[in-house]
């Protein structure tokens, strides 16, 4: 990563209106709506080798050297939890192991979860007064999928299982995308018994490919976004799996999916188009931010510098849809495609976020 530049945004809260289903393309400020609510955004970013949390465009917490933030959750009382990794390096600077780490209001929570290479968290979620996160934990070179609730491990898989992502259903049960011996499956894990209650195969892996995933569990539908990365030519093939008989469908060519949700009956994917150029000793990958609504692409690179990527999309209580665009010049936060906030962080990777929304008192006639 290149050096972090100065934060220029000083917005304290983003104004918004309960949005319709127009799904405006790009991040434009046209047709500014009447103010009815205000949203406060918390962003987990990795600008250098010290992960940071920003609140409404201002630095809130820096998590320490050699850290990477993978997930964060804002609790009802305002407490901010985060999860990620600490990279342990040799004298030459090579990463030799990774320690799973958790933070509360920017301070490290001391937990001994192992320090092997490849350990990593995937996602953090708040559910009422609980916060949960999932991870892949290596022990003697053998991976296990784990779920942590309020700082304690509450589920641990059998050997040779990696967890790629997680979400929580209305019942409180956990859903995870698990990779086991080349098979990618959706698991449902009971909140009360911590037992696996169902599994469904989504895809089969192949030699020479690496998979990652995103997941959204709605009130009646579940959607999984999958990226199949070719380690030879560095291209990515994206797929979407939706329950209810749609199965595994390929997204248009030369694309990748970062985040997925439903909104107003529409399936919404966030990601990018990519162009890969192979040279003798490197591969150059150029990206353009895209949102897909029921399979139709929309350009989200407006106002971006250089490469862009629609990193995150969120359905907030079926009232608002939020998008977070990362580009070489910074980060843009949008509501239904309309720009709300800009953070000038050059070449910083946006990995996670959360948002709080409250009703704004509007004086009649003003």
NORMOTA-V994250 format. One record per residue. RES is the residue in one letter. PHI is phi in degrees with one decimal (NA if undefined). NEAR is the number of other C-alpha atoms within 12 Angstrom. Layout:
res->RES phi->PHI near->NEAR
res->RES phi->PHI near->NEAR
//
This chain:
res->X phi->NA near->17
res->X phi->-85.4 near->16
res->X phi->-63.4 near->18
res->X phi->-75.3 near->26
res->X phi->-96.8 near->20
res->X phi->-67.3 near->17
res->X phi->-69.7 near->25
res->X phi->-105.8 near->20
res->X phi->-79.5 near->25
res->X phi->-125.8 near->19
res->X phi->-69.6 near->22
res->X phi->-87.4 near->20
res->X phi->-154.1 near->28
res->X phi->-93.7 near->37
res->X phi->-85.7 near->34
res->X phi->-156.6 near->35
res->X phi->-121.4 near->27
res->X phi->-57.5 near->27
res->X phi->-90.4 near->30
res->X phi->-85.3 near->20
res->X phi->-116.8 near->22
res->X phi->-71.9 near->18
res->X phi->49.4 near->33
res->X phi->-57.2 near->30
res->X phi->-78.0 near->31
res->X phi->64.4 near->35
res->X phi->-106.0 near->38
res->X phi->-113.0 near->26
res->X phi->-107.9 near->24
res->X phi->-76.8 near->15
res->X phi->55.5 near->15
res->X phi->-60.0 near->21
res->X phi->-78.7 near->21
res->X phi->-65.0 near->19
res->X phi->-78.5 near->22
res->X phi->-126.3 near->21
res->X phi->-135.2 near->24
res->X phi->-134.9 near->28
res->X phi->-119.0 near->33
res->X phi->-117.0 near->30
res->X phi->-103.5 near->43
res->X phi->-113.6 near->42
res->X phi->-117.4 near->50
res->X phi->-100.3 near->49
res->X phi->-128.9 near->46
res->X phi->-128.0 near->39
res->X phi->-77.1 near->39
res->X phi->-136.9 near->26
res->X phi->-109.2 near->28
res->X phi->-139.3 near->28
res->X phi->-65.0 near->41
res->X phi->-135.7 near->44
res->X phi->-119.9 near->46
res->X phi->-111.9 near->42
res->X phi->-120.5 near->37
res->X phi->50.1 near->34
res->X phi->83.3 near->34
res->X phi->-118.4 near->29
res->X phi->-62.1 near->30
res->X phi->-102.1 near->22
res->X phi->-141.2 near->29
res->X phi->-113.2 near->31
res->X phi->-93.2 near->37
res->X phi->106.5 near->25
res->X phi->-65.9 near->19
res->X phi->58.9 near->27
res->X phi->-104.0 near->36
res->X phi->-138.7 near->42
res->X phi->-96.7 near->48
res->X phi->-111.0 near->41
res->X phi->-158.0 near->44
res->X phi->-148.5 near->46
res->X phi->-147.5 near->40
res->X phi->-101.6 near->36
res->X phi->-84.3 near->26
res->X phi->-56.1 near->19
res->X phi->-86.9 near->14
res->X phi->93.6 near->18
res->X phi->-65.0 near->22
res->X phi->-111.1 near->37
res->X phi->-103.0 near->45
res->X phi->-145.6 near->51
res->X phi->-136.4 near->49
res->X phi->176.2 near->44
res->X phi->-135.6 near->41
res->X phi->-111.7 near->36
res->X phi->-86.8 near->30
res->X phi->-100.5 near->26
res->X phi->-113.6 near->20
res->X phi->-80.1 near->11
res->X phi->-61.7 near->8
res->X phi->-83.0 near->8
res->X phi->96.4 near->12
res->X phi->-75.4 near->13
res->X phi->-73.1 near->22
res->X phi->-110.3 near->18
res->X phi->-161.0 near->25
res->X phi->-135.0 near->30
res->X phi->-100.3 near->34
res->X phi->-66.1 near->42
res->X phi->-134.9 near->43
res->X phi->-133.6 near->44
res->X phi->-133.0 near->38
res->X phi->-125.3 near->27
res->X phi->49.3 near->27
res->X phi->84.8 near->28
res->X phi->-103.9 near->21
res->X phi->-63.0 near->26
res->X phi->-91.3 near->21
res->X phi->-79.7 near->16
res->X phi->-139.5 near->18
res->X phi->-92.1 near->16
res->X phi->-117.3 near->30
res->X phi->95.3 near->27
res->X phi->-134.9 near->27
res->X phi->-83.4 near->27
res->X phi->-65.9 near->26
res->X phi->101.3 near->28
res->X phi->-60.9 near->39
res->X phi->-161.3 near->40
res->X phi->-84.0 near->42
res->X phi->-120.0 near->42
res->X phi->-157.6 near->44
res->X phi->-128.6 near->41
res->X phi->-137.7 near->40
res->X phi->-101.9 near->34
res->X phi->-141.6 near->24
res->X phi->67.2 near->17
res->X phi->-94.6 near->17
res->X phi->-113.4 near->25
res->X phi->-127.6 near->37
res->X phi->-130.3 near->42
res->X phi->-147.3 near->45
res->X phi->-124.1 near->48
res->X phi->-155.0 near->45
res->X phi->-108.1 near->47
res->X phi->-118.6 near->42
res->X phi->-94.4 near->32
res->X phi->-135.2 near->23
res->X phi->54.3 near->15
res->X phi->81.4 near->18
res->X phi->-105.8 near->21
res->X phi->-83.0 near->30
res->X phi->-135.1 near->33
res->X phi->-89.2 near->37
res->X phi->-129.4 near->42
res->X phi->-122.3 near->43
res->X phi->-114.8 near->35
res->X phi->-124.0 near->30
res->X phi->49.9 near->28
res->X phi->91.3 near->29
res->X phi->-116.8 near->21
res->X phi->-70.9 near->23
res->X phi->-114.1 near->25
res->X phi->-147.8 near->32
res->X phi->-141.0 near->27
res->X phi->-78.0 near->30
res->X phi->-71.2 near->23
res->X phi->-65.0 near->22
res->X phi->60.8 near->24
res->X phi->-123.9 near->30
res->X phi->-113.8 near->41
res->X phi->-96.0 near->45
res->X phi->-95.7 near->42
res->X phi->-169.7 near->45
res->X phi->-151.8 near->45
res->X phi->-149.8 near->41
res->X phi->-116.2 near->36
res->X phi->-86.1 near->26
res->X phi->-61.6 near->20
res->X phi->-74.9 near->18
res->X phi->94.8 near->26
res->X phi->-67.9 near->27
res->X phi->-93.7 near->42
res->X phi->-117.6 near->43
res->X phi->-131.0 near->48
res->X phi->-94.0 near->47
res->X phi->-111.6 near->48
res->X phi->-111.3 near->37
res->X phi->-136.5 near->30
res->X phi->50.1 near->19
res->X phi->86.5 near->21
res->X phi->-110.1 near->24
res->X phi->-100.3 near->35
res->X phi->-133.9 near->34
res->X phi->-99.0 near->40
res->X phi->-104.9 near->39
res->X phi->-111.8 near->31
res->X phi->-119.9 near->31
res->X phi->-63.8 near->23
res->X phi->-71.3 near->25
res->X phi->-91.4 near->15
res->X phi->-101.2 near->14
res->X phi->59.5 near->24
res->X phi->-105.0 near->21
res->X phi->-75.4 near->24
res->X phi->-100.3 near->18
res->X phi->-160.2 near->18
res->X phi->-138.1 near->20
res->X phi->-141.8 near->25
res->X phi->-71.2 near->24
res->X phi->-106.1 near->34
res->X phi->-157.5 near->32
res->X phi->-111.8 near->21
res->X phi->-79.2 near->24
res->X phi->-137.4 near->17
res->X phi->-63.1 near->15
res->X phi->91.1 near->15
res->X phi->-128.9 near->20
res->X phi->-121.6 near->25
res->X phi->-109.3 near->37
res->X phi->-135.9 near->34
res->X phi->-149.9 near->41
res->X phi->-131.2 near->40
res->X phi->-146.0 near->46
res->X phi->-137.2 near->42
res->X phi->-110.2 near->37
res->X phi->-93.7 near->31
res->X phi->-68.6 near->20
res->X phi->-132.0 near->15
res->X phi->-125.7 near->23
res->X phi->-126.6 near->36
res->X phi->-130.5 near->40
res->X phi->-125.6 near->50
res->X phi->-102.1 near->45
res->X phi->-126.7 near->44
res->X phi->-116.8 near->38
res->X phi->-110.9 near->33
res->X phi->-94.8 near->26
res->X phi->-87.0 near->21
res->X phi->-77.4 near->16
res->X phi->-95.0 near->15
res->X phi->-106.7 near->22
res->X phi->64.7 near->26
res->X phi->-93.6 near->30
res->X phi->-122.4 near->34
res->X phi->-114.3 near->32
res->X phi->-104.0 near->37
res->X phi->-134.5 near->36
res->X phi->-131.0 near->41
res->X phi->-114.2 near->38
res->X phi->-129.4 near->32
res->X phi->-68.5 near->23
res->X phi->86.1 near->11
res->X phi->101.1 near->12
res->X phi->-75.9 near->16
res->X phi->66.4 near->19
res->X phi->-96.3 near->24
res->X phi->-121.2 near->24
res->X phi->-80.5 near->25
res->X phi->-80.9 near->33
res->X phi->-49.4 near->24
res->X phi->-59.0 near->20
res->X phi->55.5 near->28
res->X phi->-137.2 near->38
res->X phi->-141.1 near->44
res->X phi->-111.0 near->48
res->X phi->-104.9 near->43
res->X phi->-152.1 near->45
res->X phi->-149.6 near->43
res->X phi->-161.2 near->43
res->X phi->-110.4 near->36
res->X phi->-155.3 near->32
res->X phi->59.2 near->24
res->X phi->86.3 near->17
res->X phi->-101.0 near->25
res->X phi->-91.4 near->36
res->X phi->-118.2 near->42
res->X phi->-115.2 near->51
res->X phi->-117.1 near->51
res->X phi->177.9 near->46
res->X phi->-156.9 near->41
res->X phi->-87.1 near->35
res->X phi->-137.5 near->27
res->X phi->-126.1 near->21
res->X phi->-106.0 near->20
res->X phi->-118.1 near->16
res->X phi->-94.0 near->15
res->X phi->-114.9 near->11
res->X phi->-65.7 near->8
res->X phi->-127.5 near->8
res->X phi->-161.1 near->12
res->X phi->-125.2 near->16
res->X phi->-102.1 near->17
res->X phi->-118.4 near->25
res->X phi->-102.7 near->25
res->X phi->-128.1 near->34
res->X phi->-130.5 near->36
res->X phi->-63.3 near->44
res->X phi->-140.4 near->45
res->X phi->-117.6 near->48
res->X phi->-108.1 near->38
res->X phi->-116.2 near->29
res->X phi->48.7 near->23
res->X phi->91.7 near->19
res->X phi->-95.3 near->18
res->X phi->-78.1 near->29
res->X phi->-132.3 near->29
res->X phi->-73.3 near->30
res->X phi->-118.2 near->44
res->X phi->-97.2 near->38
res->X phi->-59.1 near->30
res->X phi->77.8 near->29
res->X phi->-91.1 near->33
res->X phi->-108.0 near->25
res->X phi->65.7 near->20
res->X phi->-66.2 near->32
res->X phi->-137.4 near->40
res->X phi->-154.9 near->47
res->X phi->-80.2 near->49
res->X phi->-78.2 near->42
res->X phi->-140.4 near->44
res->X phi->-135.9 near->46
res->X phi->-140.6 near->38
res->X phi->-95.5 near->32
res->X phi->-98.3 near->25
res->X phi->53.0 near->19
res->X phi->58.3 near->20
res->X phi->-108.2 near->22
res->X phi->-131.1 near->35
res->X phi->-119.1 near->41
res->X phi->-114.8 near->50
res->X phi->-127.7 near->51
res->X phi->-125.1 near->51
res->X phi->-106.2 near->55
res->X phi->-106.6 near->50
res->X phi->-145.4 near->35
res->X phi->-61.8 near->33
res->X phi->-98.5 near->31
res->X phi->153.8 near->38
res->X phi->-131.7 near->50
res->X phi->-117.6 near->47
res->X phi->-107.3 near->51
res->X phi->-126.8 near->42
res->X phi->-119.8 near->45
res->X phi->55.0 near->42
res->X phi->91.5 near->40
res->X phi->-93.4 near->36
res->X phi->-66.5 near->34
res->X phi->-111.4 near->37
res->X phi->-140.6 near->40
res->X phi->-131.9 near->38
res->X phi->-121.5 near->40
res->X phi->-88.1 near->32
res->X phi->-125.2 near->36
res->X phi->-70.4 near->32
res->X phi->55.4 near->28
res->X phi->-98.6 near->38
res->X phi->-89.0 near->40
res->X phi->-88.4 near->42
res->X phi->-111.8 near->39
res->X phi->-163.6 near->42
res->X phi->-162.5 near->43
res->X phi->-153.0 near->41
res->X phi->-143.9 near->40
res->X phi->-114.2 near->31
res->X phi->-126.7 near->27
res->X phi->-137.6 near->23
res->X phi->-70.1 near->18
res->X phi->-100.4 near->17
res->X phi->-73.4 near->13
res->X phi->-110.4 near->13
res->X phi->-72.4 near->9
res->X phi->-54.6 near->8
res->X phi->85.7 near->5
res->X phi->-100.6 near->7
//
